[in-house]
Amino acid sequence: MAKYVYFFGDGGAEGSSEMRNLLGGKGANLAEMTSIGLPVPAGFTLTTEVCTAYYDNDRQYPTGLVDEVAEHLQRVEQLMGKKFGDRDNPLLVSVRSGARASMPGMMDTVLNLGLNDETVQGVIAQSNDPRFAYDSYRRFIQMYANVVMGMSGDILEDLLEEMKDERGVELDTELSADDLKQLVGLFKDCVRKTLGTPFPEDPHDQLWGAIGAVFGSWMNPRANTYRRLHNIPASWGTAVNVQSMVFGNMGDDCATGVAFTRNPSTGENQFFGEFLVNAQGEDVVAGIRTPQPINKAGGDGSLLSMEELMPESYAQLMQIQQSLEKHYRDMQDIEFTIEKGRLYMLQTRSGKRTAKAAIRIAVEMVEEGLISEQEAILRVSPEQLDQVLHPSLDPAADKRVIAKGLPASPGAASGEVVFCADEAESAAREGRKVILVRIETSPEDIHGMNAAQGILTARGGMTSHAAVVARGMGKCCVSGCGEIRVSYEQECFTASGGLQVKKGDILTLDGSTGEVMLGEVPTVQPELTGEFAALMTWVDKVRHLRVRTNADTPHDSKVAREFGAEGIGLCRTEHMFFDAERIMAVREMILAEDLEGREAALAKILPMQKGDFLGIFREMKDLPVTIRLLDPPLHEFLPHTPGEISELSEVMGVSAQSLQATVDSLHEFNPMLGHRGCRLGISYPEIYDMQVQAIMEAACELVKNEGFSIIPEIMIPLVAHVKELEILRRNAVRVADEVIARYGVNVEYLIGTMIELPRAALTADEIATEADFFSFGTNDLTQTCFGLSRDDAGKFLPGYVEQEILPADPFVAIDQSGVGVLVKMGCEKGRKARPGIKLGICGEHGGEPSSVIFCHNAGLDYVSCSPFRVPIARLAAAHAVLLEN
């Protein structure tokens, strides 16, 4: 018969800290603390398997559980010398949740369970303190009515406030025993009138009601949201811990508190926490009373610390916290209660911490000999590094949130609202900070995005144009904010509730949470410490996967190299075409009626492109640089307004009507699958010829004049058939060799392709015969594999994740069972046909931790990501190695 309940108490326990999957984090650690001799009130844990069975069987408990709970409750009674439900010597218990992953505050707790009109008299007789007894009773009714019976907590809280007003007092502790006794009666009457059912008097009914409520809270909205945000599977379930009560509210020699063995914000090795005299645990976190500091070092002197008020208990707590940190070899978050001068431990768990604190704690614990360098690497999650690489909002600042979108690019930014890229650019020239608000962005907005402090879009997903470009720039971006309605004509947007935000109004964006706030909210700049450098040194010793960057400018290249990038995996040449100085020449090239006209326009662009590559090669000296030839459909570069068409017609010497007809002829119904990528190179080989010439001239000049060692990697996009690559490779080799001969130098170069279509992955062995390298473009590969538009899928994909149709947004984390299979197939087929082929990934997945681990396991040589995600990818690549062992 299955065992569903595990006992702990009196120095012995049936579980241990290694059983957290079964007992949950809290239950496993209560068992562990008991086993190592710490003062832990006796109790028992109902396992996570009960939770799973509860939901699998329509909220029915497994057979035998009731008897097993009764048996373990009897063991607690014997140990504590009290009896549950006894009117003269009652045992009271707490009922708490405890999942294997810490989910603070997400699930429910009930304290003081077992009280009724009879047992409260036994508590009075035991404690000789009627006030304490009725205070515990009214707390129990408040918690139970809310948590178990589903009554709004505000209703009974309002009665409590009315009582305090009538008595002319501010604090709960100032109410007398008679006041609290009267309040108990008022509470029970209110429960009956509000819910139409009396408050339960039978302690056993109370117990099972609380157990059911805790299991039920595993699926409450806040728990579901927390699990989704932290990738915690619903199938894990929660355990339930039933523990004998100890009381911090029996008088001035009693207290309760929460503490961390190190500062969770800074990582400083200093005991840190808060406590309250004559209180129960929820008082510390609820903010009803102002908590006092644990020690003198943690306070400002305005309130006495536990160190001063209870020196003996503080000394014991100091000893325990030190032993817990050494035992678990990690920073601990602990809860304790002092009853009549005696200290009890109620919980320990690995403490939540900021990224800054995580890095400092990990590095200092290595220096202290507590953990190894490899363990330190695993103590810092790659996702956390976003916090230290971008500005963040001051957590102490007030903020007015008016909308929420997708946290597309982390960081925080404030500025005045503008709705046009040109305005953003002109404002930046004047030294004004702006937030660019668009329905959605296009490559044509690149200059405004670059000029803006942050970008807000009403449409688009996590890999939309706005999101991808903003991350590459290190710009704060909130995308897919469907709560706003943007009007370009009226130069305003409307948020929920009808609030109208106009051009010139100040807005703040939090790209780490997706929050949009009215007004300016102060930010805190990132500080990369010596501990960060030490950690990344250890990371680089461990990882096998190389990390490159996606960068289109010398500035981005420089930033990425400072973050540890080992080359460029994707340089998008189309972004260079939108520069104000060259867009007219690009448009002239597109709209030319013959080859001669196109070549004349391309001759204007050539020196500009060459200058771009010179700057990027210099920043990436001695490192590989992969340059993707022109990819987007030509219509993206065209003029759209009558004014732009008129201006271009004058430059080209043709009529505006003729130009408009040409623009119309280039329109495509589905441009993502249209005339783009290598298809342009086949139709207009002179475009790719110009780009290859610019790349090779820049490389040859640097080799000849500045002694560089460069291996340019020329990447041909959107290849679906080997014949496409065969033709375009032949053209590229011809141009490259001509340039090398003209400069009289030896420059090695590679020609490869992006694998971004399913057919390319399926025929990778054929394509590899013409490719020196593959770079998997997982953004488009995901689109074409799923048949999704990444700019439109944001409208419904969140619902797919919430309903667990998909484990995650496939544009954020690589779909390993679909897209991932295509990637693995491309790798295997490519290596079989060309054993030395270089394999990488350049989609946005290259900076997402779980996708980086997948790339390591798939045998890729490198990943490439936006500059500000390079350290994240480096850390994830190290995790991939360590998690294998």
N, C-alpha and C positions, 0 to 999 in steps of 0.2 A: 504494500500500500504506500502511496506517495506521502512524503513528509512535507507538510505545508507551513509548519510553525517551528521557529527556532528560538530557544531560550537564552537569556543572558542575565547574570547577576551573581553577587557574592564571589567575585574573582574568577568565575568560570563562564564559559559561553560555548554554545554549539556551533557558532559560526566564526568567521574571521574576516579580515579586510580583503582577502583574496576572493571572497564570495559575493562581491558587489553585484554581479549579474543576477544572482538569485535573491540576495537580501536587500538590494539597493544600497546606495552609498551610505545612508544614515544607519541602516541596520547593521551593515558590515562593520562600520567604524564603532558603533556602540559595542558590538561583540569584541572587537579588537581592543578597545580601551578597557573593557572589563577584564579581558585576559591578561593584560599587562599591569593590572593592579590599580588602575585609577578608580576614583569613587564615582561609580555610575549607578543611578537608581535601577533596580531590577525591572525586567520586562521581557517582551517577546516580539518577534517579527513575523508577520504573515508575508510569504514570499511573493515575488513578482509573478510566479506561476499561477498564484491565486487570481491575480489581476487578469492574466491572459485567459484563464478558464472562465472568469466572471463575464468577460466580453464575448467569448466564444459561445457561451451558453445562455445568451439573453439575460445577462446580469443575475445569473444563479450561481451560488457557490458550489464548489466540488463536494462530493459526498465525504463525510467524515470531518469536515472543517470545524463544525460547531463543537463537536466533542474534543477535538484537538485544542481549540482555543480554551475551552473550559478546563482542560487538564493543565495547560500552561498558566492560566490565571490562578489556579490553585497553588502552583509552585511559587508564584509571586506572593500570594497571600501568606504562605508558610514562611517565606524568607523575610517578609516585612512585618510579620506578626499582626496583620490586620486582615479583615475580610470584606470583600467587595459586596456592597449593599447592606452591610451590617449597621444597625442604627446606633450601636454603642461604640464600635471601634472600626469605622469604615475605611476601606482602601479606596483612594481616588486615583484615577489614571489620566494620562494624556494619550491622545490618538493623533499620530502624525504620519505624513507621507514620507517617501524616500525612494526616488528613482535611482537607477545606477549612474545616471549623469545628473549632476547638480542642477536643479531648476528652482533657485531661491524665490519664494513667494508665489510660485505658480499654482501650487496645489494647497489643499486645505488642512487645517489643524484644529483640534478641539482640546481644551485644557479643563481640568477640574471635573472630569466626567465621573459620575457616580453620586453626585449631590442631588438630594431631594429634600422635602420638608422634614423627613425623619433623620436622614444621615447628617444633615447640617447640625443637628443637635449633638451628634457624636463628635463632630469636628470641634464644636464649641467646648465640649467636655475635655477633649484631648488637648486643645490649645489654650483653654481658658481665655479665649479671645474672640468674643462674639463679632467684633468688627471684621476681623480677618475672615471668619467663616462666611459672613454674609457678603463680604466683598468678593470672595471666591465664587459664591453661589450666583451673584448677579453677573459676574464675568462669564460663568458657564452658560447661563441662559442666553446671554447676548451672542456668544460664539455658536452655540448649538442651534439657536433659532435661525441664524444666518446661514451657517455652513450646511447643516443637515436638513432643516425644514424649509430653507429657501426664502426666508423673510428678509426684506431689505434691512441692512444693518443700521441705516439712518433712523429707522422708526424708534428702536430702543435707545439709540444714542441721543435722540432728541429728548426722550423722557429723562435721561441722565442729566442732560444740560439744563432742562427745566428745574429739576431737583436742585442742582447747584445754584441756579439763579434765585430760587425761592429761599435757599439757606444763605445766600450772599457770599458764596465761596467760589474759588477759581479752579481748584484741583480736586480730583477724585478723592485724594487722601485726606481731604478736609471734611468729608462727609462722615457722620457718626454711624455707629452700629445700628441705631434705630432708623436712621435715614436709609441705610442700605437694605435693612430688613423690609422697610416699606417699599423700596424700589423693586425688590424681588417680587412682591405681590403685584405691583403695577406691571412689571414685565410679563408675568404669567397671564394676567388678565388681557394684556395687549396681544399676546401671542394667540390666545383663544379667540379673541374678537377678530383679529386680522386674518388668521388662517382657518378659523372655523373648527379647530381641533385643539385639545388641551396639550400643554407641554408634558412630555413623557416623564413619569415618576419612577418607573422600573429601571434600575441601573443597567440591567442586561439588555433591555430594549434600547437604552441610550447607547450602549457599547456597539451593538450591531448597526444602529443607525449611523453612528460616527464612522465605523469601518466602511460601510457602504458609501458614505459621502466622500471619504478619501479616495476610494477606488473610482468613484464617479468623477472626481475632480481631475483624474488623468485625462479625461476627454473634454474638460471645460474650455471655453474659447481662448483664455489666456495661455493655458498649457499647450493647446494646439498651436497657437501662434509662436510661442517660445520654441517648441520642438521644430517647427518649420524653419525658424530663423537660425537654429543651431544644429540642424540636420540630425535630430534625435528621432529614431523610428518609433512610431506609435506601438509597434509590436513589442517593444521592450517592457512596457508596463511599469507600474510602481509597486513597491512594497508598502506595508502599513506597519508602523511601530506602536505597540501598546506598552506604556511605561508607567511605573508608579510615580505619582506626583511628588515633587519636592517644591517647597513654597518660598518664594522670595518676597512675599507680601504679608509676612506674619509680624512685622515690626521693624525697628531701626537696626536690628542686628541681622537683618535679611536683605538680600539684594539679588539682582539678576543682570546679566550683561552679555555682550557680544564682543569678541576681540579677534585680532589677527596677529599672528606671530611676527609678521613684518608689515610695514606700511603698504597697503594694497594699491595706493595711488602712485607712490614714488619708488617703492621697492626698498626703502631704507630699512636697515636691520634694527628696527626699534619696535618693541611691543606696542600695539596700537589698538584702541578700542574704547567702548563706552559702557556705562552701567547705570543702574538706578537703584537707590535704596528703597526698600518696602514696595516692591513692584513685581509684576509678572512679565514674562518675556516679550509679549506683544507691545508692552508700554515703551520699550526701548526703540523699537522700529516704527511704531505708529506716530511718534512725534507729539503725543498728548502732553508729555512732560519733557523738559529739556534734559537730555542725558548728561551725565558727568563723565569726565575723562577717566580712563583706567589708571593713568599715572600722571605725575606732575609734568613730565616731558611732553605729553600729548595735549595739555590744556593751556589756557591763556592766563590762568590764575584767578579767573572770576568764579570758578566753581571748584569745590574741593574734590580731589581725586580719590579713587579707591585706595591708592597707595597711602594716602593720608588718613582716610576714614577707617579703613579696615586693613591695617598693615599686616596682620598675621595671615588673613585670607589672601591678600595680594601676594605675599611671599610664596604661599603654597601654589597660587595660580601661576606665578612666574616659573616656578620649578616644573609644573605640569606642562606649560606651553613650550618650554625648552625641550622637555623629554619627548613631547609629541612631534615637534619639528624634526628632531634627530631620528625618531622612530620612523616617521613617514618620509623623511628626507625631502620635504616640500613645505612651503608656507601654508599654515593651517588657519582656517576660519573656525573659531570655537564658540560654543554657547555654554554658559554656566549659570548656576543658581547657588546662592548662599542661604541656607535655612538655619536660623539660630546659631550663626557663626560657623556652620559646617559647609564646606565647599563640595558641590556635586558637578560633574561634567555631563552635559546633556547632548553634546554633538561635537564632532570634529570632521572637517572635510578640507580638501585642497581649496584654498581660497581663490575666489575670482579676483583678477587683477588687471590693471591697465597694461598695454603693451610695454610702456616704459618701465613699469614695475616688473613685468615678466622677464624682460631682458636683464635688468639689474640683478634680480633675485637669482636667476639662472647662473649668471657669470660669477656672482659673489659666492654662491654655493659650491661652484667648482673650486674657487680660490680657498674656501674653507675646508675642502676635502669631503664634503657631504655627497657630491654627485660627480659623475664623469663629464667630460666634454660632450660625449654623445648624448647623455641624458639631458644635458643643458639644452642641446639643440631641440630635443623633443618637448621640452618644457615651454617653448615659445611656438604658438601656432602661427602658420604663415599668414592666416587671415588677420591676425592682430597687428601685423606690421603696417597695415594701412594707417593705423592711428599715429604712428611715429613719422610717417613719410609725408603727411599733408597737414596743413593748419587745421585745427579743430576748434569748435566753439567752446568758449569759456563755460564750463559746467555750472558755474555760480551765477551766470548772467540770467536776467529775465528774458523771456522770449514769447512772442505771440505767433503761434503756428496757425497758418491760414489754409494750408493744403499739404498734401503729401503725395510724392511720386516715387519713382524707382531710384535707389541710390546708385546712380550710374557711374559716377567718378568721385572718389572720396575727397575730403577736404571741406573747407568752409569759406564762403565769400560773401561780401556785402557790396552793394552799389546801387546806383539809380537805374531804373528800368528803361531799357530801350528795346525797340521791336525790329530794328533793321541793322544788318551787319555793317553797312557803311556808317551809320550813326555811331555804332560802337567803336569803330576805328577812329572816326574824327574826334569822339569824346576822349579816347585814350591819348590822342595827340595833344589834347588840351590839358591832360593830367587828371581827367575825371575817371572815377571808377564806376563801371557799369555792369549790370547783369543783362545779358542778351536773352530775351524771351521770344521764342518762336513756336509756331504750331509744330513744326519739325524742321530740322536743319538739312541743308544739302551741301555738297562740296563747295558751292558758290559762297557759302557763308563763312568759309574758313578764316578769312581775314578778320571778320567781326568776332569770331570765336576766339581767335588768338588775342584780340585786343581786350576782350571782356574778362572780368574777374571770375565769372561763372556763367553757366548756361542752363536755362530752364526750357524744356519743351513739353508741349501738351501730348504729343504722340511719340511713339518709338520705344523700343525695348532696351535691354541692357547691352545689346550689341548694335544698336542703331547708329547711324552716322554720328549723331551728337555724342553718344556714349563712347564710341571707339576713338573719335578724334580728341575728345576732352581728356580721356585717360592718357592718350599719347602726349598731350600737352601738359599733363599734370594739372588740368583745370578742374575745378569743382563743377559737377553737372548733376542735375536732377532731370531725368527724362520720363516720358510716359505719364505725366501728371494729368490724368484724366479729369481731376476735380476742377480744372480751370478751363475757361472758354476765352480764347484769344481773338481779339478783333484788331486786325492791322489798320483798318480804316479809321476806327475811333482811337487807335493807339492806347488800348487798355486791355486788361483781362479781368474776368469776373471769377472770383473764387466761390466756394460753397458758402451759402448763407447770403449770397448777393453782394458780398464785398467787392468793390471795384478798385483795381490797382491801375493807376495811370502812368503814362510815360513821365519819368522824372521822380516818381515815388521811390523810396529806398526799400530794398528787399534784401533778405539774407537767405542763403541756401546752405543746407547741410548735406553735402554729397555722400556722407557716410550713413545717413538715416533716411534721406529722401525728403526731409522736412523743408517747407517753404515758410519763411517768417517775414512778417511786416516789420520794417524798421531795421536798424543796424544792431547786430548782436556782436559783442567783442569776441575776437578769436585768440587762440593761443598758438604761437608758431612752433613748429617741430624742432626738437633739439636732438641731433644724432650724437650720442655720447660715446665715450671710449668703450663702454660695455657693448654697445652695438657693433663697433668695429671688431672687438674680440670675438663676439659670437659669430659674426660673418666669416672671420678667419677660420674658425672651427668648421663652419658650414662648408667652406670651399675645400677643406681637406677631405671631407667625407663624400661629397656628391660626385656622380659620374656624368650626369647630364650637363651639357654646356648651356649657358643662358645668354641669348642675344636680345636685341631690342628692335622694336618697330619704330623707326625714326625717319623723318622726311627733311629735317633741317640740321644744320651744324649745331644749333643750340640744343635741340633734342638729343642729338648724338653725344654732345658734351655731358649733358645731365645724366644720360644713361650710362656713360662710361664711368662717371663718378659714383654711380650706384652699383658698379661692378659688371656691367654688360661686357660680353666677350665678342662683340661684333654686332653687325646689323643683320637681322634675319628678314626684314622687310622694309624697303624704302619705296614708298608709293610715289611714283613720279607725277601722277595726275595732280597732286596737291600743289606742286610747283607751278603748274600751268595756270592756276587761278590768281597768281600774283598780278597786281594791277598793271605792272609794266609789260606783261607778256600776254594777258588775256586777249587783247585785240589781235595780236599775231596768231594766237591759237584759233580764234574765230575766223580769221582770214583764211587760215589753212583749211579749216573744215568746210567753209563755204566756197572755196575755189572750185571753178568748173572743170579744171584739167590738172594734169600732173605738174605742168610748168608752174601753175599758180600755187599749188600745194608746196612745191619745193622752194619757191620764193619765200613763202611764209615760214617754212621750216628753217630756212637759212637764218631768219631773224631769231628763232627760238634757240638754235644750236648753241651759241655762246652763253646764253643764259643757263641752259641745262648743264653745260660744261662747268660753269661757275658753281652751280649747286653741288655737283659731284666733287669738285675740288675741295669745297668747304667740308663736306661730309667725310671724304677720305682723310683729310688732315686730322679731323677730330678722332677718327678711328684708325690712326696710323698703326700698321702691322697687324690689324685685326680684319677678319673677313667682312665684306659688305655685299649683301644680296640686294640687287636693284630690280624691282618689278617694272617691266615695260608697261606702257599705257594700258589700263584695264577698263575704265568706265565707258559706257556708250557716249558717242560724240555729242548727243543732244544736251548732255549735262553742262557743256561748256558754252552753249549758244546763248545769244541775247534773247530775252523774253519780252521786255517792255517795248512799246513803240519808240521810246526815246533811245534805248540802247540800239535798236535796229537802225534807226535813222543815223545815229552817230557812226555805226559801222559801215553803213552804205556810203557815207562821205569818204571814209578812209579807203574803201575798196573801189570807189568810183562806179558803183552799180546802184540801181534803183532800190528803194526801200521795199517796193512790192515784190521785186525779184528775190530779194533776201528773205522776205517773209515766206515766200513759196518754198524756198530751199529749207528753211527752218521747219515748215510744216511737213515737208517730205521726209525729214529725218525722225519724225515722231514714231515711237514704238509703243505697242500696247503692253508689252511685258519686257521692258528694257533689261531687267536682271538676267533674262534668258535670251537676250537679243544680240544685236551686232556690237559686241564688246570683246575685250581681251584679245586673244590670238586671232579671232575672226577679223578684227580691225587690221592686224598685221598681215593677214592674207590678202585682204581687199586693198589695203594701202600700205604696201611694204616700205614705202619711203618714210613713214612715221617711225617705225621701229629702227630703220637704218640710221636716221638722225640720232635717235636715243643711244644706240650702240656706239656710234661715232663719238658722241659727247662723253659717254662713260670711258671709252678707251683712250680718248685724247687726254682726259683728266688724269687717268692712271699713268699713262706714258709720261706726261709732263712731270708728275711727282717722282716717278722712278728716275727720270733723266736728270731733273734739276735739283731735287731735294733728297735723293737717295732712299726713297721709300721702298718698302717691300709690300706689294699689293697684289692680291688675287681677287679681282672683281668677279662677282657671281651674277650673271645676267639671267633673270628669271622671266620666262614667258608664261603669261597667265591663261587660265581657262582652257587648257588643252583637253580635248575629249578623244582625239584620235592621233595615233602616232604619226600619221602623214602630215598633220598640221605642224607638229614639232620638227619633223624632218625638214620641211620647207623653210621654216623660220630659223632653225639652227643653221642651215646652209647659208642663209642670207647673213646671219649674225657673224658667223665665222669669216665670211668674205670681207665684211666691213672691218671687223676687229683686226684681221691680219693685214689689211691695207694700212690701217693706222699704225700698227706696230712696225711695219716696214718703213713707213714714212718717218717715224721718230728714231728708228735705228736702235731700239732697245728690246730686251726680252721681258715680256710680261705674260705670265700665265693667267689664264682666265677660265672660268667654268660657265657652262650653259646648262640650265635646268628648267624645271617647270613647277608650277603649283598643281597639286592634286586636289581639286576642289569640286570635281564632278564624279558621281558614282561610276560612270563608264571609265574614267581615268584610273580609278582604283581597281576596277575589274580587269583592266588590260595593262596594269602597271608593268608587267614583264615586257610587253611590246614597247611601251613608252620609254622604259629604262634603256633601251638600246640607243636612244638619241639623247639621253639626259645624264648629266654629271651629278645632278642632285635632284631630290624631290623636296618640296616644302608643302606640307599639307595645309591648305587654306580652309580651316574647319568652320569658318563663318559660312561661306558659300556651300561647303560640303554638307553642313547641317541643314541649310535651306533646301538644297536639292535632294537630300536623303529623306527629309520629312515632308517635302512639298509645302514648306512654310515660307512666308515672307517675314524676315526678322523685324522689319519696321511695323508690321501689322499684328504680329503674333502676341505682342504685349497686351492686346485687348482680352485675350482668352487664356493664354498660357498660365497666368497665375491661378486660374480656376482648375486647370489640369493638375497643377502641383498640389493645391489644396485638397482635391478629390483623390490624390495619390494615383492618378492615371500615369503621371510621370514623376520620378523621384526628385527631379530638379528641372529648372528651365534649361533646355538643351543648348541655348545660346550662351548660357553662363558656365555650366559644367558639362563637359563632353558626354554625349550619350554613348556610353561604353558598349552597350549591347547592340547598337545600330551603327552609328557613325564610327564608333571605335572599331567595329569589325572591319569596316572599309579601310580604316587607317592601318590596322594590322595586316590586312590582305595586301594593301599597297606596299607596305614594308617588305613582307615576305616575297612577293612576286618581284619587286624591284631588286632586292638583294640577290635573288636567285639568278636573275638575268645579268646583273652587274654587281658582283660581290662588293666592290669598294664604294658603291654609291653613298653619298651623304644624305642623311634623312633628318628633316626638321619639321617644325610646326610653326606657323606664323599667324594663325587665327587668334582671336582674343582669348581662347582657351589656354594659350601659352603662359598666361599669368594667373590662372585659377588653380589653386593648390591640388584639388583632387584630379584635375586634368593633367597637371604636371606629373603627378605620381603615375597616372595611366601611361603617359609618354615614356617615362622611365621603364615601366614594365613592358611596353611594346618594343623597346629597343631603339628608340630614336636617338640621334646624336645630340640634338639641341632643341630647345624651345625658344621662341621669340615672343616678346610681349612689350607693352608700352613702358617707357623709361621708369615711371614711378612704381611699376610692379616687378622690376628686375630683382630687388632683394627678396620679394615674396617668392618668386620662382626659384631663386637660389636656395632659400630655406626649404621649400617644398621638395626640391630635388634631393636635398640631404635627408629629409624625412623619408623619402622613397627608399633610400638605401638602408636606413636604420630600421624601417618597418619590415624589411625583408628578413632580417636576422631574428 
